[in-house]
Amino acid sequence: MNRLKVWISEHQRMIVMGVTAFIILCVGCLVIREYQLKRVYNQAISYYEENDLIAFESIRYRLSTKYGEDFDHFLLEEANQLFEEYRQEQVTYHEAIGGVERIEAFANRPSLIQDVQTKVDELKQSRQQFKEAEKLAIQKKWEEAYHLYLQVIEEDPNYEKSRQLADTAKRWWLQDLLVEAVTYYEKRQYEKSLTVIEQALSLSEGDEQFLQLKEDVHLAMEKGTLESKWSEVKEILTESIQSGIESLQNIFEKIFKR
């Protein structure tokens, strides 16, 4: 032990120089490796921008875990930007989906980009549903229009408008249902009237008019007498619907005008 201490003491300077040189060598190797990996990352970006997939494949597996994740994050931002351009109608659907598919080909984790593809397809479907709802509303097919408006997704710029139009379609649909329920009531077709009433209550829970009509239908089934007030309500509603439908249609056409 004493001899080792003596040897270390005699060669202390050389030992320190050796350790220092080893540390410098290790650091140098790390710096060189980091430089090489960064260079591969920059090459990957260049190949992507040049749309040179063949050249990219030659370096794909040289991307480290760190830079591979950074590269996928870069591609995801590119895909999301393309989706935003499609959302703002700056590019067509075919341009958007084609661009996203090109980006996916470069990704190490394609599932990230496939999520954006799904968003593009969902937005396309949402736009088609909104346009179809427009046509149905103009045709006064309130039920079908209402359900289609509710299917418009939040990413669609028409989302807020579709919710407002859904409320409008719902109000007109309820008026139509009330007229239908009263018509069955007048004809003493009570079961059919109750079916329509339940449909309306599922659409507008707690609606006082339908609850009152439901009560009167049950009384009529028990006593066989009809409340005359519902004929008056029906007449008023029918006149309201007929007089308002033309102005409503003009409003819809102005809203839908491209």
C-alpha positions as CSV (number, residue, x, y, z in Angstrom):
1,M,0.0,0.0,0.0
2,N,2.8,2.4,0.9
3,R,4.6,1.6,-2.4
4,L,1.3,2.5,-4.3
5,K,1.1,5.8,-2.5
6,V,4.7,6.5,-3.3
7,W,4.1,5.7,-6.9
8,I,1.0,7.8,-7.1
9,S,2.8,10.7,-5.5
10,E,5.8,10.4,-7.9
11,H,3.5,10.2,-11.0
12,Q,0.7,12.5,-9.8
13,R,1.2,15.0,-12.6
14,M,1.0,12.4,-15.3
15,I,-2.1,10.8,-13.8
16,V,-3.9,14.2,-13.7
17,M,-2.9,14.9,-17.3
18,G,-4.1,11.4,-18.4
19,V,-7.4,11.8,-16.7
20,T,-7.8,15.2,-18.1
21,A,-7.0,14.0,-21.6
22,F,-9.5,11.1,-21.2
23,I,-12.3,13.6,-20.2
24,I,-11.5,15.9,-23.1
25,L,-11.6,12.9,-25.4
26,C,-15.0,11.8,-24.1
27,V,-16.4,15.3,-24.4
28,G,-15.0,15.7,-27.9
29,C,-16.6,12.4,-28.9
30,L,-20.0,13.5,-27.5
31,V,-19.7,16.9,-29.3
32,I,-18.8,15.2,-32.6
33,R,-21.7,12.7,-32.2
34,E,-24.1,15.5,-31.4
35,Y,-22.9,17.4,-34.5
36,Q,-23.3,14.4,-36.7
37,L,-26.9,13.7,-35.4
38,K,-27.8,17.4,-35.8
39,R,-26.4,17.2,-39.4
40,V,-28.6,14.1,-40.1
41,Y,-31.6,16.0,-38.7
42,N,-30.9,19.0,-40.9
43,Q,-30.5,16.6,-43.9
44,A,-33.9,15.1,-43.1
45,I,-35.5,18.5,-43.1
46,S,-33.9,19.3,-46.5
47,Y,-35.0,16.0,-48.0
48,Y,-38.5,16.6,-46.7
49,E,-38.6,20.1,-48.2
50,E,-37.3,18.8,-51.5
51,N,-39.8,15.9,-51.3
52,D,-37.0,13.5,-51.9
53,L,-38.2,10.4,-50.1
54,I,-35.6,8.1,-51.7
55,A,-32.7,10.2,-50.3
56,F,-34.5,10.5,-46.9
57,E,-34.8,6.7,-46.6
58,S,-31.0,6.4,-46.7
59,I,-30.8,8.4,-43.4
60,R,-34.1,7.6,-41.8
61,Y,-32.6,5.1,-39.3
62,R,-29.7,7.4,-38.5
63,L,-32.0,9.8,-36.7
64,S,-31.5,9.3,-33.0
65,T,-34.4,8.9,-30.6
66,K,-34.1,12.6,-29.7
67,Y,-33.9,14.0,-33.2
68,G,-36.3,11.4,-34.5
69,E,-38.9,12.8,-32.1
70,D,-38.0,16.4,-33.0
71,F,-38.4,15.6,-36.7
72,D,-41.8,14.0,-36.1
73,H,-42.8,17.0,-34.1
74,F,-41.7,19.2,-37.0
75,L,-43.8,17.1,-39.4
76,L,-46.8,17.2,-37.1
77,E,-46.7,21.0,-37.1
78,E,-46.5,21.0,-40.9
79,A,-49.6,18.7,-41.0
80,N,-51.5,20.8,-38.6
81,Q,-50.7,23.9,-40.5
82,L,-52.0,22.3,-43.7
83,F,-55.2,21.3,-41.8
84,E,-55.6,24.9,-40.7
85,E,-55.3,26.1,-44.3
86,Y,-58.0,23.6,-45.3
87,R,-60.2,24.8,-42.4
88,Q,-59.8,28.4,-43.6
89,E,-60.6,27.2,-47.2
90,Q,-57.1,28.3,-48.4
91,V,-56.5,24.9,-50.0
92,T,-58.9,22.2,-51.4
93,Y,-59.6,18.9,-49.8
94,H,-57.5,17.1,-52.3
95,E,-54.6,19.4,-51.7
96,A,-54.9,19.0,-48.0
97,I,-55.2,15.2,-47.9
98,G,-52.5,14.8,-50.5
99,G,-50.2,17.0,-48.5
100,V,-50.8,15.2,-45.3
101,E,-50.2,11.9,-47.0
102,R,-46.9,13.2,-48.3
103,I,-45.9,14.3,-44.8
104,E,-46.9,10.9,-43.4
105,A,-44.5,9.1,-45.7
106,F,-41.6,10.9,-44.0
107,A,-42.8,10.3,-40.4
108,N,-41.1,7.8,-38.1
109,R,-44.5,7.6,-36.2
110,P,-47.1,7.7,-39.0
111,S,-49.9,7.5,-36.4
112,L,-49.3,11.1,-35.4
113,I,-50.0,12.3,-38.9
114,Q,-52.8,9.9,-39.5
115,D,-54.7,11.7,-36.7
116,V,-54.5,14.9,-38.8
117,Q,-55.7,12.9,-41.8
118,T,-58.8,11.9,-39.8
119,K,-59.4,15.5,-38.9
120,V,-59.3,16.5,-42.5
121,D,-61.8,13.8,-43.5
122,E,-64.1,14.7,-40.6
123,L,-64.1,18.3,-41.6
124,K,-64.9,17.4,-45.2
125,Q,-67.9,15.3,-44.0
126,S,-69.0,18.1,-41.6
127,R,-69.0,20.6,-44.5
128,Q,-71.1,18.2,-46.6
129,Q,-73.6,17.7,-43.8
130,F,-73.9,21.5,-43.3
131,K,-74.6,22.0,-47.0
132,E,-77.2,19.2,-47.0
133,A,-78.8,20.7,-43.9
134,E,-79.1,24.0,-45.8
135,K,-81.0,22.3,-48.6
136,L,-83.3,20.4,-46.1
137,A,-84.0,23.6,-44.2
138,I,-85.1,25.4,-47.4
139,Q,-87.4,22.5,-48.1
140,K,-88.8,22.8,-44.6
141,K,-87.7,19.3,-43.6
142,W,-87.0,20.4,-40.1
143,E,-86.2,17.1,-38.4
144,E,-83.6,16.0,-41.0
145,A,-82.1,19.5,-41.0
146,Y,-81.9,19.6,-37.2
147,H,-80.0,16.4,-36.9
148,L,-77.6,17.3,-39.6
149,Y,-76.8,20.7,-38.0
150,L,-76.0,18.9,-34.8
151,Q,-73.4,16.8,-36.6
152,V,-71.3,19.8,-37.7
153,I,-68.0,19.5,-35.7
154,E,-66.4,22.3,-33.6
155,E,-63.4,22.6,-36.0
156,D,-65.8,23.6,-38.8
157,P,-66.1,27.4,-39.2
158,N,-69.8,26.9,-39.6
159,Y,-70.1,25.4,-36.1
160,E,-71.7,28.4,-34.3
161,K,-74.0,29.1,-37.2
162,S,-75.1,25.5,-37.4
163,R,-76.0,25.6,-33.7
164,Q,-78.1,28.7,-34.2
165,L,-79.8,27.2,-37.3
166,A,-80.4,23.9,-35.4
167,D,-82.3,25.9,-32.8
168,T,-84.4,27.5,-35.5
169,A,-85.1,24.2,-37.2
170,K,-86.0,22.7,-33.8
171,R,-88.6,25.4,-33.1
172,W,-90.3,25.0,-36.4
173,W,-90.2,21.2,-36.0
174,L,-91.9,21.5,-32.6
175,Q,-94.6,23.6,-34.2
176,D,-95.2,21.0,-36.9
177,L,-95.3,18.3,-34.2
178,L,-97.9,20.3,-32.2
179,V,-100.1,20.7,-35.2
180,E,-99.8,17.0,-36.0
181,A,-100.5,16.0,-32.4
182,V,-103.6,18.2,-32.2
183,T,-104.8,16.9,-35.6
184,Y,-104.7,13.3,-34.2
185,Y,-106.4,14.5,-31.1
186,E,-109.3,16.1,-33.0
187,K,-109.7,12.8,-35.0
188,R,-109.8,10.9,-31.7
189,Q,-106.7,9.0,-32.7
190,Y,-105.3,9.3,-29.2
191,E,-102.5,6.8,-29.3
192,K,-101.0,8.4,-32.4
193,S,-101.4,11.8,-30.7
194,L,-99.5,10.6,-27.6
195,T,-96.8,9.1,-29.8
196,V,-96.2,12.5,-31.4
197,I,-96.4,14.2,-28.0
198,E,-93.7,11.9,-26.6
199,Q,-91.5,12.6,-29.6
200,A,-91.8,16.3,-29.0
201,L,-91.1,16.0,-25.2
202,S,-88.0,14.0,-26.0
203,L,-86.9,16.9,-28.1
204,S,-88.1,19.6,-25.7
205,E,-88.4,18.2,-22.2
206,G,-90.9,20.0,-20.0
207,D,-92.6,21.9,-22.8
208,E,-95.8,23.2,-21.3
209,Q,-98.0,23.0,-24.4
210,F,-97.2,19.4,-25.0
211,L,-97.6,18.5,-21.4
212,Q,-101.0,20.1,-21.3
213,L,-102.1,18.5,-24.5
214,K,-100.9,15.1,-23.1
215,E,-103.1,15.6,-20.1
216,D,-106.1,16.6,-22.2
217,V,-105.6,13.5,-24.4
218,H,-105.7,11.3,-21.4
219,L,-108.9,13.0,-20.2
220,A,-110.4,12.6,-23.6
221,M,-109.6,8.9,-23.5
222,E,-111.4,8.6,-20.2
223,K,-114.4,10.9,-20.7
224,G,-114.6,11.1,-24.5
225,T,-114.8,14.9,-24.5
226,L,-112.4,17.2,-26.4
227,E,-111.1,20.6,-25.4
228,S,-112.1,23.1,-28.1
229,K,-109.1,25.3,-27.3
230,W,-106.8,23.0,-29.2
231,S,-108.6,23.6,-32.4
232,E,-108.0,27.3,-31.9
233,V,-104.3,26.7,-31.1
234,K,-103.9,24.6,-34.2
235,E,-105.5,27.3,-36.4
236,I,-103.2,29.9,-35.0
237,L,-100.2,27.7,-35.4
238,T,-101.1,26.8,-39.0
239,E,-101.6,30.5,-39.9
240,S,-98.3,31.3,-38.2
241,I,-96.5,28.6,-40.1
242,Q,-98.0,29.5,-43.4
243,S,-97.4,33.2,-43.0
244,G,-93.9,32.8,-41.6
245,I,-92.6,30.2,-43.9
246,E,-92.0,32.5,-46.9
247,S,-90.1,35.0,-44.8
248,L,-88.2,32.3,-43.1
249,Q,-87.2,30.8,-46.4
250,N,-85.9,34.1,-47.6
251,I,-83.8,34.4,-44.4
252,F,-82.4,30.9,-45.0
253,E,-81.6,31.7,-48.6
254,K,-79.7,34.9,-47.5
255,I,-77.8,33.0,-44.9
256,F,-76.9,30.2,-47.3
257,K,-76.0,32.5,-50.2
258,R,-72.4,31.9,-51.1
